[in-house]
Amino acid sequence: MTGEFSFYGLYIPWLLLLSLLALACSRLISYLLARSGLYRLVWHPALFDFALFIILLGGLTFLLPHQAY
């Protein structure tokens, strides 16, 4: 298979779909961390959010079967 997903003739890269999923998950985790007060322990929240996004994106890419992209 190719690295694209066909949606009514519009080809969307798998990495874009995984990035959107990772962004949604990281926003949810960030919200939960902020509500619980654990952001007080984080030195640089923006850098922490970026690192969380990269870790989630790498994990989703690793868990996706290689035949799908």
Distance bins in CASP14 RR format, pairs under 12 A and 6 or more apart:
PFRMAT RR
TARGET T0000
AUTHOR 0000-0000-0000
RMODE 2
METHOD distances of the structure
MODEL  1
1 14 0 0 0 0 1 0 0 0 0 0 0
1 64 0 0 0 0 0 1 0 0 0 0 0
1 65 0 0 0 0 0 1 0 0 0 0 0
1 66 0 0 0 0 1 0 0 0 0 0 0
1 67 1 0 0 1 0 0 0 0 0 0 0
1 68 1 0 0 1 0 0 0 0 0 0 0
1 69 1 0 0 1 0 0 0 0 0 0 0
2 11 0 0 0 0 1 0 0 0 0 0 0
2 12 0 0 0 0 0 1 0 0 0 0 0
2 13 0 0 0 0 1 0 0 0 0 0 0
2 14 0 0 0 0 1 0 0 0 0 0 0
2 67 0 0 0 0 0 1 0 0 0 0 0
2 68 0 0 0 0 0 1 0 0 0 0 0
2 69 0 0 0 0 1 0 0 0 0 0 0
3 11 0 0 0 0 1 0 0 0 0 0 0
3 12 0 0 0 0 1 0 0 0 0 0 0
3 13 1 0 0 1 0 0 0 0 0 0 0
3 14 1 0 1 0 0 0 0 0 0 0 0
3 15 0 0 0 0 1 0 0 0 0 0 0
3 16 0 0 0 0 0 1 0 0 0 0 0
3 17 0 0 0 0 0 1 0 0 0 0 0
3 18 0 0 0 0 0 1 0 0 0 0 0
3 64 0 0 0 0 0 1 0 0 0 0 0
3 66 0 0 0 0 0 1 0 0 0 0 0
3 67 0 0 0 0 0 1 0 0 0 0 0
3 68 0 0 0 0 1 0 0 0 0 0 0
3 69 1 0 1 0 0 0 0 0 0 0 0
4 10 0 0 0 0 1 0 0 0 0 0 0
4 11 1 0 1 0 0 0 0 0 0 0 0
4 12 1 0 0 1 0 0 0 0 0 0 0
4 13 1 0 1 0 0 0 0 0 0 0 0
4 14 1 0 0 1 0 0 0 0 0 0 0
4 15 0 0 0 0 1 0 0 0 0 0 0
4 16 0 0 0 0 1 0 0 0 0 0 0
4 17 0 0 0 0 1 0 0 0 0 0 0
4 68 0 0 0 0 0 1 0 0 0 0 0
4 69 0 0 0 0 1 0 0 0 0 0 0
5 11 1 0 0 1 0 0 0 0 0 0 0
5 12 1 0 1 0 0 0 0 0 0 0 0
5 13 1 0 0 1 0 0 0 0 0 0 0
5 14 1 0 0 1 0 0 0 0 0 0 0
5 15 0 0 0 0 0 1 0 0 0 0 0
5 16 0 0 0 0 1 0 0 0 0 0 0
5 17 1 0 0 1 0 0 0 0 0 0 0
5 18 0 0 0 0 0 1 0 0 0 0 0
5 20 0 0 0 0 0 1 0 0 0 0 0
5 64 0 0 0 0 0 1 0 0 0 0 0
5 68 0 0 0 0 1 0 0 0 0 0 0
5 69 0 0 0 0 1 0 0 0 0 0 0
6 12 1 0 0 1 0 0 0 0 0 0 0
6 13 0 0 0 0 0 1 0 0 0 0 0
6 14 0 0 0 0 0 1 0 0 0 0 0
6 17 0 0 0 0 0 1 0 0 0 0 0
7 13 0 0 0 0 0 1 0 0 0 0 0
7 14 0 0 0 0 0 1 0 0 0 0 0
7 16 0 0 0 0 0 1 0 0 0 0 0
7 17 0 0 0 0 1 0 0 0 0 0 0
10 16 0 0 0 0 0 1 0 0 0 0 0
11 17 0 0 0 0 0 1 0 0 0 0 0
12 18 0 0 0 0 0 1 0 0 0 0 0
12 19 0 0 0 0 0 1 0 0 0 0 0
12 20 0 0 0 0 1 0 0 0 0 0 0
12 69 0 0 0 0 0 1 0 0 0 0 0
13 19 0 0 0 0 1 0 0 0 0 0 0
13 20 0 0 0 0 0 1 0 0 0 0 0
13 69 0 0 0 0 1 0 0 0 0 0 0
14 20 0 0 0 0 0 1 0 0 0 0 0
14 21 0 0 0 0 0 1 0 0 0 0 0
14 57 0 0 0 0 0 1 0 0 0 0 0
14 60 0 0 0 0 0 1 0 0 0 0 0
14 61 0 0 0 0 1 0 0 0 0 0 0
14 64 1 0 0 1 0 0 0 0 0 0 0
14 65 0 0 0 0 0 1 0 0 0 0 0
14 66 0 0 0 0 0 1 0 0 0 0 0
14 67 0 0 0 0 0 1 0 0 0 0 0
14 68 1 0 0 1 0 0 0 0 0 0 0
14 69 1 1 0 0 0 0 0 0 0 0 0
15 21 0 0 0 0 0 1 0 0 0 0 0
15 22 0 0 0 0 1 0 0 0 0 0 0
15 57 0 0 0 0 1 0 0 0 0 0 0
15 58 0 0 0 0 0 1 0 0 0 0 0
15 60 0 0 0 0 1 0 0 0 0 0 0
15 61 1 0 0 1 0 0 0 0 0 0 0
15 64 0 0 0 0 0 1 0 0 0 0 0
15 68 0 0 0 0 0 1 0 0 0 0 0
15 69 1 0 0 1 0 0 0 0 0 0 0
16 22 0 0 0 0 0 1 0 0 0 0 0
16 23 0 0 0 0 0 1 0 0 0 0 0
16 57 0 0 0 0 0 1 0 0 0 0 0
16 69 0 0 0 0 0 1 0 0 0 0 0
17 23 0 0 0 0 0 1 0 0 0 0 0
17 24 0 0 0 0 0 1 0 0 0 0 0
17 57 0 0 0 0 0 1 0 0 0 0 0
17 60 0 0 0 0 1 0 0 0 0 0 0
17 61 0 0 0 0 0 1 0 0 0 0 0
17 64 0 0 0 0 1 0 0 0 0 0 0
17 68 0 0 0 0 0 1 0 0 0 0 0
17 69 0 0 0 0 1 0 0 0 0 0 0
18 24 0 0 0 0 0 1 0 0 0 0 0
18 25 0 0 0 0 0 1 0 0 0 0 0
18 53 0 0 0 0 0 1 0 0 0 0 0
18 54 0 0 0 0 0 1 0 0 0 0 0
18 56 0 0 0 0 1 0 0 0 0 0 0
18 57 1 0 0 1 0 0 0 0 0 0 0
18 58 0 0 0 0 1 0 0 0 0 0 0
18 59 0 0 0 0 1 0 0 0 0 0 0
18 60 1 0 1 0 0 0 0 0 0 0 0
18 61 1 0 1 0 0 0 0 0 0 0 0
18 62 0 0 0 0 0 1 0 0 0 0 0
18 63 0 0 0 0 1 0 0 0 0 0 0
18 64 1 0 0 1 0 0 0 0 0 0 0
18 68 0 0 0 0 0 1 0 0 0 0 0
18 69 0 0 0 0 1 0 0 0 0 0 0
19 25 0 0 0 0 0 1 0 0 0 0 0
19 26 0 0 0 0 0 1 0 0 0 0 0
19 53 0 0 0 0 1 0 0 0 0 0 0
19 54 0 0 0 0 0 1 0 0 0 0 0
19 56 0 0 0 0 1 0 0 0 0 0 0
19 57 1 0 0 1 0 0 0 0 0 0 0
19 58 0 0 0 0 0 1 0 0 0 0 0
19 60 0 0 0 0 1 0 0 0 0 0 0
19 61 0 0 0 0 1 0 0 0 0 0 0
20 26 0 0 0 0 0 1 0 0 0 0 0
20 27 0 0 0 0 0 1 0 0 0 0 0
20 53 0 0 0 0 0 1 0 0 0 0 0
20 56 0 0 0 0 0 1 0 0 0 0 0
20 57 0 0 0 0 0 1 0 0 0 0 0
20 60 0 0 0 0 0 1 0 0 0 0 0
21 27 0 0 0 0 0 1 0 0 0 0 0
21 28 0 0 0 0 0 1 0 0 0 0 0
21 53 0 0 0 0 0 1 0 0 0 0 0
21 56 0 0 0 0 1 0 0 0 0 0 0
21 57 0 0 0 0 1 0 0 0 0 0 0
21 58 0 0 0 0 0 1 0 0 0 0 0
21 59 0 0 0 0 0 1 0 0 0 0 0
21 60 1 0 0 1 0 0 0 0 0 0 0
21 61 0 0 0 0 0 1 0 0 0 0 0
21 63 0 0 0 0 0 1 0 0 0 0 0
21 64 0 0 0 0 0 1 0 0 0 0 0
22 28 0 0 0 0 0 1 0 0 0 0 0
22 29 0 0 0 0 0 1 0 0 0 0 0
22 49 0 0 0 0 0 1 0 0 0 0 0
22 50 0 0 0 0 0 1 0 0 0 0 0
22 51 0 0 0 0 0 1 0 0 0 0 0
22 52 0 0 0 0 1 0 0 0 0 0 0
22 53 1 0 1 0 0 0 0 0 0 0 0
22 54 0 0 0 0 1 0 0 0 0 0 0
22 55 0 0 0 0 1 0 0 0 0 0 0
22 56 1 0 1 0 0 0 0 0 0 0 0
22 57 1 0 1 0 0 0 0 0 0 0 0
22 58 1 0 0 1 0 0 0 0 0 0 0
22 59 0 0 0 0 1 0 0 0 0 0 0
22 60 1 0 1 0 0 0 0 0 0 0 0
22 61 0 0 0 0 1 0 0 0 0 0 0
22 62 0 0 0 0 0 1 0 0 0 0 0
22 63 0 0 0 0 0 1 0 0 0 0 0
22 64 0 0 0 0 0 1 0 0 0 0 0
23 29 0 0 0 0 0 1 0 0 0 0 0
23 30 0 0 0 0 0 1 0 0 0 0 0
23 49 0 0 0 0 0 1 0 0 0 0 0
23 50 0 0 0 0 0 1 0 0 0 0 0
23 52 0 0 0 0 0 1 0 0 0 0 0
23 53 1 0 0 1 0 0 0 0 0 0 0
23 54 0 0 0 0 0 1 0 0 0 0 0
23 56 0 0 0 0 1 0 0 0 0 0 0
23 57 0 0 0 0 1 0 0 0 0 0 0
23 60 0 0 0 0 0 1 0 0 0 0 0
24 30 0 0 0 0 0 1 0 0 0 0 0
24 31 0 0 0 0 0 1 0 0 0 0 0
24 53 0 0 0 0 0 1 0 0 0 0 0
24 56 0 0 0 0 1 0 0 0 0 0 0
24 57 0 0 0 0 0 1 0 0 0 0 0
24 60 0 0 0 0 0 1 0 0 0 0 0
25 31 0 0 0 0 0 1 0 0 0 0 0
25 32 0 0 0 0 0 1 0 0 0 0 0
25 49 0 0 0 0 0 1 0 0 0 0 0
25 52 0 0 0 0 1 0 0 0 0 0 0
25 53 0 0 0 0 1 0 0 0 0 0 0
25 55 0 0 0 0 0 1 0 0 0 0 0
25 56 1 0 1 0 0 0 0 0 0 0 0
25 57 0 0 0 0 1 0 0 0 0 0 0
25 58 0 0 0 0 0 1 0 0 0 0 0
25 59 0 0 0 0 0 1 0 0 0 0 0
25 60 0 0 0 0 1 0 0 0 0 0 0
26 32 0 0 0 0 0 1 0 0 0 0 0
26 33 0 0 0 0 0 1 0 0 0 0 0
26 48 0 0 0 0 0 1 0 0 0 0 0
26 49 1 0 0 1 0 0 0 0 0 0 0
26 50 0 0 0 0 1 0 0 0 0 0 0
26 51 0 0 0 0 1 0 0 0 0 0 0
26 52 1 0 1 0 0 0 0 0 0 0 0
26 53 1 0 1 0 0 0 0 0 0 0 0
26 54 0 0 0 0 1 0 0 0 0 0 0
26 55 0 0 0 0 1 0 0 0 0 0 0
26 56 1 0 1 0 0 0 0 0 0 0 0
26 57 0 0 0 0 1 0 0 0 0 0 0
26 58 0 0 0 0 0 1 0 0 0 0 0
26 59 0 0 0 0 0 1 0 0 0 0 0
26 60 0 0 0 0 0 1 0 0 0 0 0
27 33 0 0 0 0 0 1 0 0 0 0 0
27 34 0 0 0 0 0 1 0 0 0 0 0
27 49 0 0 0 0 1 0 0 0 0 0 0
27 52 0 0 0 0 1 0 0 0 0 0 0
27 53 0 0 0 0 1 0 0 0 0 0 0
27 56 0 0 0 0 0 1 0 0 0 0 0
28 34 0 0 0 0 0 1 0 0 0 0 0
28 35 0 0 0 0 0 1 0 0 0 0 0
28 49 0 0 0 0 0 1 0 0 0 0 0
28 52 0 0 0 0 0 1 0 0 0 0 0
28 53 0 0 0 0 0 1 0 0 0 0 0
28 56 0 0 0 0 0 1 0 0 0 0 0
29 35 0 0 0 0 0 1 0 0 0 0 0
29 36 0 0 0 0 0 1 0 0 0 0 0
29 38 0 0 0 0 0 1 0 0 0 0 0
29 39 0 0 0 0 0 1 0 0 0 0 0
29 48 0 0 0 0 0 1 0 0 0 0 0
29 49 0 0 0 0 1 0 0 0 0 0 0
29 51 0 0 0 0 0 1 0 0 0 0 0
29 52 1 0 0 1 0 0 0 0 0 0 0
29 53 0 0 0 0 1 0 0 0 0 0 0
29 55 0 0 0 0 0 1 0 0 0 0 0
29 56 1 0 0 1 0 0 0 0 0 0 0
30 36 0 0 0 0 0 1 0 0 0 0 0
30 37 0 0 0 0 0 1 0 0 0 0 0
30 38 0 0 0 0 0 1 0 0 0 0 0
30 39 0 0 0 0 1 0 0 0 0 0 0
30 42 0 0 0 0 0 1 0 0 0 0 0
30 45 0 0 0 0 1 0 0 0 0 0 0
30 46 0 0 0 0 0 1 0 0 0 0 0
30 48 0 0 0 0 1 0 0 0 0 0 0
30 49 1 0 1 0 0 0 0 0 0 0 0
30 50 0 0 0 0 0 1 0 0 0 0 0
30 51 0 0 0 0 0 1 0 0 0 0 0
30 52 1 0 0 1 0 0 0 0 0 0 0
30 53 0 0 0 0 1 0 0 0 0 0 0
30 56 0 0 0 0 0 1 0 0 0 0 0
31 37 0 0 0 0 0 1 0 0 0 0 0
31 38 0 0 0 0 0 1 0 0 0 0 0
31 39 0 0 0 0 0 1 0 0 0 0 0
31 49 0 0 0 0 0 1 0 0 0 0 0
31 52 0 0 0 0 0 1 0 0 0 0 0
32 38 0 0 0 0 1 0 0 0 0 0 0
32 39 0 0 0 0 0 1 0 0 0 0 0
32 52 0 0 0 0 0 1 0 0 0 0 0
33 39 1 0 1 0 0 0 0 0 0 0 0
33 40 0 0 0 0 1 0 0 0 0 0 0
33 41 0 0 0 0 1 0 0 0 0 0 0
33 42 1 0 0 1 0 0 0 0 0 0 0
33 45 0 0 0 0 1 0 0 0 0 0 0
33 48 0 0 0 0 1 0 0 0 0 0 0
33 49 0 0 0 0 1 0 0 0 0 0 0
33 52 0 0 0 0 1 0 0 0 0 0 0
34 40 0 0 0 0 1 0 0 0 0 0 0
34 41 0 0 0 0 0 1 0 0 0 0 0
34 42 0 0 0 0 1 0 0 0 0 0 0
34 45 0 0 0 0 1 0 0 0 0 0 0
34 48 0 0 0 0 0 1 0 0 0 0 0
34 49 0 0 0 0 0 1 0 0 0 0 0
36 42 0 0 0 0 0 1 0 0 0 0 0
37 45 0 0 0 0 0 1 0 0 0 0 0
38 45 0 0 0 0 0 1 0 0 0 0 0
38 48 0 0 0 0 0 1 0 0 0 0 0
39 45 1 0 1 0 0 0 0 0 0 0 0
39 46 0 0 0 0 0 1 0 0 0 0 0
39 48 0 0 0 0 1 0 0 0 0 0 0
39 49 0 0 0 0 1 0 0 0 0 0 0
39 52 0 0 0 0 0 1 0 0 0 0 0
40 48 0 0 0 0 0 1 0 0 0 0 0
41 48 0 0 0 0 1 0 0 0 0 0 0
42 48 1 0 1 0 0 0 0 0 0 0 0
42 49 0 0 0 0 1 0 0 0 0 0 0
42 50 0 0 0 0 0 1 0 0 0 0 0
42 51 0 0 0 0 0 1 0 0 0 0 0
42 52 0 0 0 0 0 1 0 0 0 0 0
43 51 0 0 0 0 0 1 0 0 0 0 0
44 50 0 0 0 0 1 0 0 0 0 0 0
44 51 0 0 0 0 1 0 0 0 0 0 0
45 51 0 0 0 0 0 1 0 0 0 0 0
45 52 0 0 0 0 0 1 0 0 0 0 0
46 52 0 0 0 0 0 1 0 0 0 0 0
46 53 0 0 0 0 0 1 0 0 0 0 0
47 53 0 0 0 0 0 1 0 0 0 0 0
47 54 0 0 0 0 0 1 0 0 0 0 0
48 54 0 0 0 0 0 1 0 0 0 0 0
48 55 0 0 0 0 0 1 0 0 0 0 0
49 55 0 0 0 0 0 1 0 0 0 0 0
49 56 0 0 0 0 0 1 0 0 0 0 0
50 56 0 0 0 0 0 1 0 0 0 0 0
50 57 0 0 0 0 0 1 0 0 0 0 0
51 57 0 0 0 0 0 1 0 0 0 0 0
51 58 0 0 0 0 0 1 0 0 0 0 0
52 58 0 0 0 0 0 1 0 0 0 0 0
52 59 0 0 0 0 0 1 0 0 0 0 0
53 59 0 0 0 0 0 1 0 0 0 0 0
53 60 0 0 0 0 0 1 0 0 0 0 0
54 60 0 0 0 0 0 1 0 0 0 0 0
54 61 0 0 0 0 0 1 0 0 0 0 0
55 61 0 0 0 0 0 1 0 0 0 0 0
55 62 0 0 0 0 0 1 0 0 0 0 0
56 62 0 0 0 0 0 1 0 0 0 0 0
56 63 0 0 0 0 0 1 0 0 0 0 0
57 63 0 0 0 0 0 1 0 0 0 0 0
57 64 0 0 0 0 0 1 0 0 0 0 0
58 64 0 0 0 0 1 0 0 0 0 0 0
60 68 0 0 0 0 0 1 0 0 0 0 0
60 69 0 0 0 0 0 1 0 0 0 0 0
61 68 0 0 0 0 0 1 0 0 0 0 0
61 69 0 0 0 0 1 0 0 0 0 0 0
62 69 0 0 0 0 0 1 0 0 0 0 0
63 69 0 0 0 0 0 1 0 0 0 0 0
END
